[in-house]
């Protein structure tokens, strides 16, 4: 997957999830995706290469870093809880969609129940 496609898949997937907003707190060229004001994904460039930072559970992130050259510990983020995706042949649309949804799920799970967005299609929401 090339860099522009990587960014496009992240944007499309993130914005389709409930209660997501896109902001540019770091200026143009860095899109931050938040759910209920908590960041779960960011698209930007590093030395001219498109990258994506995603929230990720530590064991899952460690396995991805081990198994994919395109996945590294989160750039400018907590290296244990964030990963960075770069363009490459091993990165496909389904993988990116799954990782974005997983990042959203992790952030929502950490929200107080009263603040969790409701989505009948996923069965998520306040109990």
Protein Blocks (a to p, Z undefined) as FASTA:
>chain_A
ZZklmmmmmmmmmmmpghiacddfnoghiacddeehiafbdcddeehiacddddddfklm
mmmmmmpmkbccdehiafklpccddedfklcfklmmmmmmmmmmmmmmmpcfklpccdfk
nopacZZ
